[in-house]
Amino acid sequence: MLREGYISTLHTAGLPGIHHMLSSRTLRTGAIKAWTSRTGSHKRSLPLTLARCIKSAFLFPIIPRLFVIVFRYAQPLIMDAVIRFVKDTTTYSNSGLWLIFFAGIIYLGMTISAAIYQRCIDRLRIMVRGALIGMIHDQAMKLPGKEAESEAVTLMSSDVDSVESVGEILHDTWAYLLEVAIGTMLLAARLQWFAFLPLGIIFACSRMSAYVAKHLEGRQKDWNVATQARISAITSVLGGIKSLKMMGMEDVGQSRISQLREKELRLSERLRWILVAYNASANSLGIFAPVLTLVFYALSPRTDGLHANEVFTSIALLSLVTHPANMVMTLVPRAVGIMANFARIEAYISRSSVVDTRQIAGKEKAQHLASLDHVSIRNSSITDAPILRDVSFSIAKGELIVCTGAVGSGKTTLAMALLGESASGGSMFLASKKIAYCDQAPWLPSVTIRDAILGGSDFDEEWYKLVIDACCLALDLEALPDSDSTVIENNGMNLSGGQRQRIALARAVYSRYDMLILDDPFSALDKTVVEHIVDRLLGPKGLFKATKAGVFLLTNSAQLFPLADRLLTLQGSEARLEDPSSVQKGEQLDSIVASTAGVVQNTQPSELHDKKMPGQNNRLSEAAIDLSRKTGDVAVYGYYINAVGHGNALLMTACTATYSFCLTFSQYVLRWATESSLRELNGYMGLYAGISFIAWAATSGTMWFTQLKVAIRSGMVLHSQLLERVLRAPLSYFAETHIGVTLNRFSQDIALIDKQLPSALANLSTQIFKLLMQVALIVYVQPVMLVTIPPCYILVYLIQKVYLRTSRQLRFLDLDSRSQLYTNFLDTTRGVTTIRAFGWQEKFATDNIQALDMSQKPYYLLLCLQCWLKVVLDCIMAIIAIGLITLTVVYRNSTGADIGLALNLMIGANTTLLRLIQNWTSLETSLGAVSRLKDVQERVRSEDDARGAIEPGPRWPSGGELRMQHVTVSYSKKSEPALRDVCLEIKPGQKLVVMGRTGSGKSTLMLSLLRLLETMHGDIYIDDINIAHVPLQVLRQRGIIAVPQDGFNMPTASIRFNLDPYNKCTDDDIVQALKRTHLWDKISASSSGFDDTLDLPMSTILPLSAGQMQLFALCRMLIRVEINRSSKPIIILDEASSSLDLQTEAILGGILREELKYHTVIMIAHRAEGIMGALRAGVDAIATMKDGRLRVSVIGTSMDRVDEK
């Protein structure tokens, strides 16, 4: 692996597989089985269940850890023997040979046993991680959709990353306690009762541990919750970035996330203060215990001075007592934090799963695919009151039932009941629980279009072509460079709304399930496409009739009613079956649709870049980017130091240098003490105590600077820079960069910067200064080591160079594979309802297992590589120590003090060198996070804000006139134009309805007006001001008010914030807007008092249907119009009525006639029946798009007399 990593670039697929015991499937299955079979409800059920699940892995480290203890405590004994041998010149040389032999056994034995122990711990770490992530993913597929998404990603990343070290902490705890006991007994044999002084100091320091244990868990939990809130907000913003940019609300998202970040850092500061105090207490144990013990021992009545063998052997033993005691103290906050993480994970996997009350039909009901008898449906998580009462109907094979009703009448709730997602009472029987489901807000995983359509089915080429044709996707796929191999990004951001719906529909059709539930599948499609799909699927010769599939179609399109075998109408809380022939078809737009149909009918999707942004297939390998950075890249260090602050970095370095010098030099003072007279002894011991106190103050200062200055400042600065750059990036960046990768920057990389990088930098600085001091003293007291140490350190340099080359690659592969794991979790949690409907739980569990296995491989190999490095360094230091003992035994030219000091320094230098390499590696790994953030800062360009910025007056636009002069727009320089020489003039107050086939250029027109796409040729003017010179925020907040097709809301923010993020309207204005859109009664029902309603988080209000969410977006638009009442911003409505029934669509018509009477309005729509009454003959117009060209007809004129513009 080292050779491959040094001479070539590693790839995850080429890494060797891991042992079957570490297989994610094995761990997931075992953990879930152990959890479900647990007895009782213990507070700490999860860690106990985990221990039972992988009991052997928890027990394996015990034996090698005992051997480590034995060999570790043999070191001071061999040291004592060597010092005695040197002092006693009468000892035979044969004894010296035995000393060399036993030294070899001790040092090499400790190296081997420590390596075996570390391997057991690494395997345990992998097993804990695999088991917990598997349990979290399994639970995510059982929870209601919204609950599944909110926490799973945070738990499987930051919480599991913390918990995976539970095995190491467990074994280190009992081993350290045993070491303290053994060391104290050995020390008592030399120093009598003075040996128990460290125990007193340990007891005193344990009081601080008790305080920390009492307060740490709550503060750690608060920090974790704040981190989760920030990650959830970022996930929402990234998921809705297109809508956010259309509305010009990037600054709102940035402000909200920045506030959450500030809160997160404030809460982390509360925890960091405790850690600083605790660290000072723990370090006082390690520093003052030897000082007080030796000072009291030296001041005790004696007839001669201190002897070298008793001092330096005692120092070694004291180190072996205080170090494990100190480590136990250090483990306390980690253990408390881990238990807090365990509690969060346990709370998540203990939540109530979706209760499926559906029953599989027996033989007597087998003739029906679904049969409901007096069923009442409720959403138990919100209210016990039934939403629908006494519902009775059945669905037979080959039958089409159309379910219709007003917005909010319960159509989707009924569909959820049929899918087993909503609570229901009564009798509901199904022939099969596997149902093909097409959601009204389509969910698409991050796979190719073909794989998305296939779902869990095998590829059948003939059937696939039939489905593609029936869903009108053939032309779209032909226009894509990669056809159906195009990767779907970010839930379909690189696809239009209509294409997303048709792919989701194709997935349902391709499954060939007996029963399908289609929830408003044609809302984003134009009339011609709908006619094609309806004919090929629902018509007399359609695929559904041919396969005898039962279809439950939710729609308010009256044109589809005659196709139904039965019509189910929802009104109030009741459902009644009607004869479709009794329902009259609406004809408000029939004449116009008929005349425009010829314009749209044979449109070829000449430009489909509103579904494919440039660079989609050119995503850079982050590992390759990181590997291009040289080890110790000065530019990256400089970037981080700038974030830290030069003053903070300088003071932290000064503290580490002072600590290292004083701690190491204090041992040399002891050499002076052993060679001094009784009269001088007190002075030297005073100097020893004084220098030790300075060392303690310096290391406490280092911790203070690291935790409360460096970590806080760098975390805030780097996160702010990243957030600013990402939110100001052009739309193409989000199409070519998957959300999992970007989310990884905000989670994994920021976590490294918050928690690991500051400590790694401080520790590396400390180890460098300590090693320099230790080597200098070793060479000073044993000049012969000058011959052996330099070659060894040259060897160490070469080893670390080879090691870092491979370890960095493995670390970057680890981070890259974690991004893929994030993507897998996001796909699962977002589409959990669809996954359960199709019965694809096993498939997505397998996908998760494969993604986790791919993530475990580089991580485990990295742990193995670190273990190898430790073995090599231990062997080198063992050889040096054995060589030192050999030279001492052979030549006997050293004093006891010199050899005691040298061996003590060798023990310390071994630990120092190992920690130096580990901290260097940790720093390089953490700097990889900084490097990736720096790369985003340098590589990702911001949107072109304005070419020669003009700040329009406060009343701009005063009229709302829009002119497009010969505008040509393309998504990239190499692609064909999406808009071709478009000329358009809209007068102030005029309303324009833009229609056309998917891919004809409607979205491109809208994006160009908002400057989400820049023009290649031509100009766009609003009130005679070229928008290319208008700052983007001014254009999107004041010049144009857009209502996106995919509404954006922040679930954790309040209703008031979502409607009026700038807090410029009164509560009365907001309530009036909610009443105007008929939402106030619905929203206020979730609150007992008016004053509380607007402060409720969006996630806590009653579930809003897709139509109600569109009304909510219209409500936000009305509030923004009120805020800009001194001007007349242009209004863009992007499919704003696609999920509204004709009755509710009349609300939009009323808004157009009244509130927007004097505003210029551009409506992108596939149907306009409900708003035709609001359009004025001879004034307002309808436009159709074809091949990127616009054809406009003023209402009331003949379509034959219009000019192409």
Secondary structure, DSSP 8 states (H G I E B T S, - for coil): -HHHHHHS---GGGS----GGG-HHHHHHHHHHHHHT--S--TTHHHHHHHHHTHHHHHTTHHHHHHHHHHHHHHHHHHHHHHHHHH-TTS-HHHHHHHHHHHHHHHHHHHHHHHHHHHHHHHHHHHHHHHHHHHHHHHHTTS-HHHHHHHHHHIIIIIHHHHTTHHHHHHHHHHHHHHHHHHHHHHHHHHGGGGGHHHHHHHHHHHHHHHHHHHHHHHHHHHHHHHHHHHHHHHHHHHTHHHHHHTT-HHHHHHHHHHHHHHHHHHHHHHHHHHHHHHHHHHHHHHHHHHHHHHHHHHS--SS---HHHHHHHHHHHHHHHHHHHHHHHHHHHHHHHHHHHHHHHHHHTS-------EE--GGGTTEEEEEEEEEEE-TTT-SS-SEEEEEEEEETT-EEEEEESTTSSHHHHHHHHTT-SEEEEEEEES-S--EEE-SS----SSBHHHHHHTTS---HHHHHHHHHHTT-HHHHHHSTTGGG-B--TTTTTS-HHHHHHHHHHHHHHTT-SEEEEESTTTTS-HHHHHHHHHHHTSTTSHHHHHT-EEEEE---GGGGGG-SEEEEEETTEEEEE-GGGS----TTHHHHHHHHHHHTT------TTS--TTGGG---HHHHHHTS-TT-HHHHHHHHHHH-HHHHHHHHHHHHHHHHHHHHHHHHHHHHHTS-HHHHHHHHHHHHHHHHHHHHHHHHHHHHIIIIIHHHHHHHHHHHHHHHHHTS-HHHHHHS-HHHHHHIIIIIHHIIIIIHHHHHHHHHHHHHHHHHHHHHHHHH-TTHHHHHHHHHHHHHHHHHHHHHHHHHHHHHHHHHHHHHHHHHHHHHHTHHHHHHHT-HHHHHHHHHHHHHHHHHHHHHHHHHHHHHHHHHHHHHHHHHHHHHHHHHHH--S-HHHHHHHHHHHHHHHHHHHHHHHHHHHHHHHHHHHHHHHHHHHHS------TT-----TT-SSS--EEEEEEEE-SSTTS--SEEEEEEEE-TT-EEEEEE-TTSSHHHHHHHHTTSS-EEEEEEEETTEEGGGS-HHHIIIIIEEEE-SS----TTSBHHHHH-TT--S-HHHHHHHHHHTT-HHHHHTT-SSHHHHTTSBGGGS----HHHHHHHHHHHHHHHHHHTTTS--EEEEESTTTT--HHHHHHHHHHHHTTTTTS-EEEE-S--GGGGGGS-TTTSEEEEEETTEEEEEETTS-GGG--B-
